[in-house]
Amino acid sequence: MKRTLPYLLALFLVSPAQAERIKDITGIAGVRSNQLVGYGVVVGLDNTGDTSAITGQGLANLMNNLGLAPGQNVTSKNTASVMVTASLPAFTRPGENIDVTVSALGGSKSLRGGTLLMTPLKGADGQVYAMAQGSLLVGGAGGSGGGSSAVVNHLSAGRIPAGATVERAVPMRVGQGDFITLELKVSDFTTASRVSDAIERNFGKGVAIPLDARVIQVRAPADPGQRVAFISQLENLNLNPGLASPKVIVNARTGSIVMNQLVSVDKCAIAHGNLSVTITAEPQVSQPNPLAGGQTVVTQKVDVQVKSDKGELMTVPATASLNDVVKALNALGATPQDLLAILQAMKAAGALKADLEII
């Protein structure tokens, strides 16, 4: 039996910085979505539900709320316990509808054809912000018979478009105070300075104040009626953000490598030998003599071979573009796993002009 480990090499070409809108690289402080979650019960399944204790307890509580008293936990293969999740967008008002995702909690085999009963969705503060209910859309199919089964896609999760009605709004502070705070999605002093300069060229000197590498404070009109138009003009201003720093991202678990356009290398020499280990196991039967009084034993004959290829010293020329870097590394003929070690050694020797991040 031979064991091999597959590895994947991915080199993505990142285009140089181009003009972008302020709304593409920043967000407004306080404008955010909020996550909601709730426990619910799905009914109407075709004998694909679960009979767990939590499902029986949920059905019993539901019947009590409806004025029924079953007296004990109810079990049915047509019901299933589920977790219901949703994202509450910013500025959503009571009465609006949002999409919800329903995921099986117990041992339900399929939620296809089910109906979610009224489920309160709570936020991190424990308050109910929406109520969900409706028929599930499950993007899969499955069947079984004679001990065999086949499943297409995932049957234990589904969605309900516009399946929850918002009952409580989350207050936003964007329209309050004298300032609007912009937050860069990626901290960078150069980009923060350029955003501030672009705003002042269009709205006047002293309107924007960069507080640090991420936060820019912008003075907004005092009239609430003019603030929305001001934010719209502000978000659509164009500028050239600062160039990102050269970086190489290495995933040691999958063997993937990602570089941006700014990576460059100095001239260096590399020698790397490939080491391979092959393990072969064959079962063998040890049969004693008829009168020996022993027992038949199955043993494993294991053959371990270690092979080391001779590594030749190769020169990598100095390059300043990503295409040349890729060509130079490909010329080494190394596997992605070998490149992980080569890149680390090049960084330690000072030949790799980029930040090396291992995830």
C-alpha positions as CSV (number, residue, x, y, z in Angstrom):
1,M,0.0,0.0,0.0
2,K,1.6,3.3,-1.1
3,R,0.7,6.5,0.6
4,T,1.1,9.9,-1.2
5,L,0.2,13.4,-0.1
6,P,-1.3,15.6,-2.8
7,Y,-0.3,19.3,-2.9
8,L,-1.7,22.2,-4.7
9,L,0.3,25.2,-6.0
10,A,-1.6,28.4,-6.7
11,L,0.0,31.6,-8.0
12,F,-2.5,34.4,-8.4
13,L,-1.6,37.5,-10.4
14,V,-2.7,40.6,-8.5
15,S,-3.1,43.7,-10.7
16,P,-1.4,46.9,-9.7
17,A,-3.4,49.6,-7.9
18,Q,-6.0,51.4,-9.9
19,A,-8.4,54.3,-9.2
20,E,-11.1,53.2,-6.8
21,R,-14.0,54.8,-5.1
22,I,-13.8,55.6,-1.5
23,K,-16.8,53.3,-0.8
24,D,-14.8,50.4,-2.2
25,I,-12.0,50.7,0.3
26,T,-13.7,52.1,3.4
27,G,-16.8,51.7,5.5
28,I,-18.8,54.1,7.7
29,A,-18.4,53.4,11.4
30,G,-21.7,52.2,12.9
31,V,-23.1,50.9,9.6
32,R,-23.0,47.1,9.9
33,S,-25.2,44.0,9.8
34,N,-26.1,42.0,12.8
35,Q,-26.3,38.2,13.1
36,L,-29.5,36.6,14.4
37,V,-30.1,33.0,15.5
38,G,-33.0,30.9,16.8
39,Y,-34.2,27.4,17.5
40,G,-37.1,26.1,15.5
41,V,-39.1,23.0,14.5
42,V,-39.7,21.9,10.9
43,V,-42.8,19.8,10.2
44,G,-44.2,18.1,7.2
45,L,-41.2,15.9,6.4
46,D,-41.6,12.6,4.6
47,N,-40.5,10.3,7.4
48,T,-37.0,11.9,7.2
49,G,-37.0,13.8,10.5
50,D,-35.5,12.9,13.9
51,T,-36.9,11.6,17.1
52,S,-34.4,13.1,19.5
53,A,-35.3,14.3,23.0
54,I,-34.8,18.0,22.0
55,T,-37.3,17.7,19.1
56,G,-39.9,16.1,21.4
57,Q,-39.4,18.9,24.0
58,G,-39.7,21.5,21.3
59,L,-43.0,20.0,20.0
60,A,-44.3,19.8,23.5
61,N,-43.5,23.5,24.2
62,L,-45.1,24.5,20.9
63,M,-48.3,22.6,21.7
64,N,-48.4,24.1,25.2
65,N,-48.2,27.6,23.6
66,L,-51.1,26.7,21.3
67,G,-53.3,25.6,24.2
68,L,-52.7,21.8,23.9
69,A,-51.4,19.7,26.7
70,P,-49.8,16.4,25.4
71,G,-48.6,15.5,28.8
72,Q,-45.3,14.1,27.5
73,N,-42.7,14.7,24.8
74,V,-44.0,14.0,21.4
75,T,-41.9,12.0,18.9
76,S,-42.5,11.9,15.1
77,K,-40.3,11.1,12.1
78,N,-42.1,13.9,10.3
79,T,-40.5,16.7,12.4
80,A,-37.0,17.9,13.0
81,S,-35.1,20.3,15.2
82,V,-33.3,23.0,13.3
83,M,-31.2,26.1,13.9
84,V,-32.4,29.2,12.1
85,T,-29.8,31.9,11.2
86,A,-30.1,35.3,9.4
87,S,-28.3,38.5,8.9
88,L,-30.1,41.7,9.7
89,P,-28.8,44.4,7.3
90,A,-28.2,48.0,8.4
91,F,-31.1,50.4,8.4
92,T,-33.7,47.5,8.2
93,R,-37.0,48.7,9.6
94,P,-39.8,46.7,11.3
95,G,-42.1,45.0,8.8
96,E,-39.4,44.3,6.2
97,N,-38.5,40.8,5.2
98,I,-35.1,39.1,5.3
99,D,-33.8,35.7,4.1
100,V,-33.1,32.9,6.6
101,T,-31.1,29.7,6.5
102,V,-32.4,26.6,8.2
103,S,-30.0,23.8,9.3
104,A,-30.8,20.4,10.9
105,L,-29.8,20.1,14.5
106,G,-30.5,16.4,15.2
107,G,-30.3,13.3,13.0
108,S,-32.7,14.4,10.3
109,K,-31.8,12.9,6.9
110,S,-33.6,15.5,4.8
111,L,-35.5,18.8,5.3
112,R,-36.9,18.6,1.8
113,G,-40.6,19.6,1.7
114,G,-40.6,20.8,5.3
115,T,-42.3,23.9,6.8
116,L,-40.6,25.9,9.5
117,L,-43.0,26.9,12.3
118,M,-42.9,30.3,13.9
119,T,-39.4,30.9,15.2
120,P,-38.1,33.9,17.1
121,L,-34.7,35.1,16.0
122,K,-32.5,36.8,18.7
123,G,-29.5,39.0,18.6
124,A,-26.4,38.9,20.8
125,D,-28.2,40.9,23.4
126,G,-31.0,38.3,23.8
127,Q,-33.7,40.5,22.3
128,V,-36.0,39.2,19.5
129,Y,-35.4,41.1,16.3
130,A,-37.4,39.0,13.8
131,M,-39.9,36.1,13.5
132,A,-39.3,33.4,10.9
133,Q,-41.8,31.0,9.3
134,G,-42.3,29.4,5.9
135,S,-41.7,26.6,3.4
136,L,-38.1,25.5,2.9
137,L,-36.2,25.4,-0.4
138,V,-33.6,22.6,-0.3
139,G,-31.3,22.4,-3.3
140,G,-30.8,18.7,-3.3
141,A,-32.4,15.3,-3.9
142,G,-31.9,11.8,-2.6
143,G,-33.4,8.3,-2.5
144,S,-32.7,4.9,-1.0
145,G,-33.8,1.3,-1.4
146,G,-32.6,-2.2,-0.8
147,G,-29.8,-1.0,1.5
148,S,-28.4,1.5,-1.1
149,S,-28.9,5.2,-1.1
150,A,-27.9,8.2,-3.3
151,V,-27.8,11.9,-2.4
152,V,-27.3,14.9,-4.6
153,N,-26.1,18.1,-2.9
154,H,-26.9,18.7,0.8
155,L,-30.3,17.8,2.2
156,S,-29.9,18.8,5.8
157,A,-30.0,22.6,5.2
158,G,-32.2,25.0,3.2
159,R,-33.3,28.6,2.8
160,I,-36.5,30.5,3.1
161,P,-36.4,33.6,0.9
162,A,-37.9,36.6,2.7
163,G,-38.8,34.0,5.4
164,A,-38.5,36.3,8.4
165,T,-40.3,39.6,9.3
166,V,-38.3,42.2,11.2
167,E,-39.9,43.1,14.5
168,R,-37.2,45.4,16.0
169,A,-34.8,47.9,14.4
170,V,-31.2,48.3,15.4
171,P,-30.4,52.0,16.0
172,M,-27.6,53.5,13.8
173,R,-25.7,56.6,14.8
174,V,-24.7,57.8,11.4
175,G,-27.0,60.7,11.4
176,Q,-25.9,62.0,14.8
177,G,-23.1,64.3,15.8
178,D,-20.9,66.7,13.7
179,F,-18.6,64.0,12.2
180,I,-18.8,60.9,10.0
181,T,-16.1,58.3,10.7
182,L,-14.6,56.4,7.7
183,E,-12.8,53.2,8.5
184,L,-10.4,51.7,5.9
185,K,-10.8,48.0,5.2
186,V,-7.0,47.5,5.3
187,S,-4.9,49.7,7.5
188,D,-2.4,51.8,5.6
189,F,-1.1,55.3,6.4
190,T,-0.6,56.2,2.7
191,T,-4.1,55.3,1.8
192,A,-5.5,57.2,4.8
193,S,-3.6,60.3,3.7
194,R,-4.8,60.0,0.1
195,V,-8.4,59.5,1.2
196,S,-8.1,62.7,3.3
197,D,-6.6,64.7,0.5
198,A,-9.3,63.6,-2.0
199,I,-12.0,64.6,0.4
200,E,-10.4,68.0,1.1
201,R,-10.0,68.7,-2.7
202,N,-13.7,68.3,-3.2
203,F,-15.2,69.7,0.1
204,G,-12.6,72.1,1.4
205,K,-9.6,72.3,3.7
206,G,-10.0,70.9,7.1
207,V,-13.0,68.7,6.3
208,A,-11.2,65.4,6.7
209,I,-8.7,64.5,9.5
210,P,-6.9,61.1,9.4
211,L,-6.6,59.9,13.0
212,D,-4.5,56.9,12.3
213,A,-3.8,54.2,9.6
214,R,-7.5,53.2,9.5
215,V,-9.8,56.0,10.8
216,I,-10.5,59.2,8.9
217,Q,-12.9,61.7,10.6
218,V,-15.0,63.8,8.2
219,R,-17.0,66.9,9.2
220,A,-20.6,66.5,7.9
221,P,-23.3,69.1,7.3
222,A,-25.3,69.9,10.3
223,D,-28.6,69.7,8.4
224,P,-29.8,66.1,8.5
225,G,-31.5,66.6,5.1
226,Q,-28.2,67.3,3.5
227,R,-26.2,64.5,5.2
228,V,-27.4,61.6,2.9
229,A,-26.4,63.6,-0.3
230,F,-23.1,64.5,1.3
231,I,-22.3,60.8,2.1
232,S,-23.3,59.8,-1.4
233,Q,-20.9,62.3,-2.9
234,L,-18.2,61.3,-0.4
235,E,-18.4,57.6,-1.2
236,N,-18.1,58.1,-5.0
237,L,-14.9,60.1,-4.9
238,N,-12.1,58.4,-6.9
239,L,-8.5,58.1,-5.7
240,N,-5.4,55.9,-6.2
241,P,-4.9,54.0,-3.0
242,G,-1.4,53.2,-1.7
243,L,0.4,50.1,-3.1
244,A,0.2,47.0,-1.0
245,S,3.4,45.7,0.4
246,P,4.9,42.6,-1.3
247,K,3.7,39.5,0.4
248,V,3.8,35.7,-0.1
249,I,1.0,33.7,1.6
250,V,1.9,30.0,2.3
251,N,-0.6,27.5,3.5
252,A,1.4,24.7,5.0
253,R,-1.6,22.4,5.3
254,T,-2.6,22.4,1.6
255,G,0.7,23.3,0.0
256,S,-0.8,26.4,-1.7
257,I,1.2,29.5,-2.4
258,V,-0.1,33.0,-3.3
259,M,2.0,36.0,-4.3
260,N,1.0,39.5,-5.1
261,Q,2.5,41.6,-8.0
262,L,5.1,43.4,-6.0
263,V,7.1,40.3,-5.1
264,S,10.7,40.3,-6.3
265,V,13.8,38.3,-5.8
266,D,17.6,39.0,-5.8
267,K,20.1,36.8,-7.5
268,C,20.8,33.6,-5.6
269,A,21.8,29.9,-6.0
270,I,19.6,27.1,-4.8
271,A,20.2,23.4,-4.4
272,H,17.3,21.2,-3.3
273,G,17.1,17.4,-3.3
274,N,13.8,15.6,-3.3
275,L,13.3,13.0,-0.5
276,S,10.6,10.4,-1.0
277,V,9.4,7.7,1.4
278,T,7.5,4.6,0.1
279,I,5.8,2.2,2.5
280,T,4.5,-1.1,1.1
281,A,2.5,-3.5,3.4
282,E,1.5,-7.0,2.3
283,P,-0.5,-9.4,4.5
284,Q,1.0,-12.9,5.1
285,V,-0.5,-16.0,6.8
286,S,1.7,-18.0,9.2
287,Q,0.4,-21.6,9.3
288,P,1.9,-24.0,12.0
289,N,2.5,-27.7,11.5
290,P,-0.6,-29.9,12.0
291,L,0.9,-31.5,15.3
292,A,2.6,-28.4,16.6
293,G,-0.4,-27.1,18.5
294,G,0.0,-23.6,17.3
295,Q,-2.5,-21.1,15.8
296,T,-2.8,-19.5,12.4
297,V,-1.6,-15.9,12.5
298,V,-2.0,-13.2,9.9
299,T,1.1,-10.9,9.9
300,Q,2.1,-7.8,7.9
301,K,5.2,-7.7,5.9
302,V,6.2,-4.0,5.7
303,D,8.8,-2.7,3.2
304,V,10.0,0.9,3.8
305,Q,12.2,2.5,1.1
306,V,13.7,6.0,1.3
307,K,14.9,7.6,-1.9
308,S,16.8,10.8,-2.1
309,D,17.3,12.5,-5.5
310,K,20.6,14.3,-6.1
311,G,20.0,18.1,-6.0
312,E,21.9,20.3,-8.5
313,L,22.9,23.8,-7.7
314,M,20.9,26.2,-9.8
315,T,21.1,30.0,-10.2
316,V,18.0,32.1,-9.8
317,P,18.4,35.5,-11.5
318,A,17.3,38.8,-10.0
319,T,13.8,39.6,-11.1
320,A,11.4,42.5,-10.4
321,S,8.1,41.2,-11.9
322,L,5.8,38.4,-10.7
323,N,6.0,36.6,-14.1
324,D,9.8,36.4,-13.8
325,V,9.6,35.1,-10.3
326,V,7.2,32.4,-11.3
327,K,9.4,31.4,-14.2
328,A,12.5,31.2,-12.0
329,L,10.8,29.0,-9.4
330,N,9.2,26.7,-12.1
331,A,12.7,26.3,-13.6
332,L,13.8,24.6,-10.4
333,G,11.3,21.8,-11.1
334,A,10.4,21.7,-7.4
335,T,7.0,20.5,-6.1
336,P,4.8,22.9,-4.1
337,Q,5.9,21.3,-0.9
338,D,9.5,21.8,-1.9
339,L,8.8,25.4,-2.7
340,L,7.6,26.0,0.9
341,A,11.0,25.2,2.2
342,I,12.8,27.1,-0.7
343,L,10.8,30.3,-0.1
344,Q,11.5,30.2,3.7
345,A,15.2,29.7,3.0
346,M,15.2,32.5,0.4
347,K,13.6,34.8,2.9
348,A,16.1,33.9,5.6
349,A,19.0,34.6,3.2
350,G,17.5,38.0,2.2
351,A,16.9,37.0,-1.5
352,L,13.1,37.1,-1.3
353,K,11.9,40.7,-1.2
354,A,8.5,40.2,0.4
355,D,6.8,39.4,3.6
356,L,6.4,35.7,4.1
357,E,3.2,34.8,6.0
358,I,2.4,31.1,6.9
359,I,-1.2,30.3,7.7
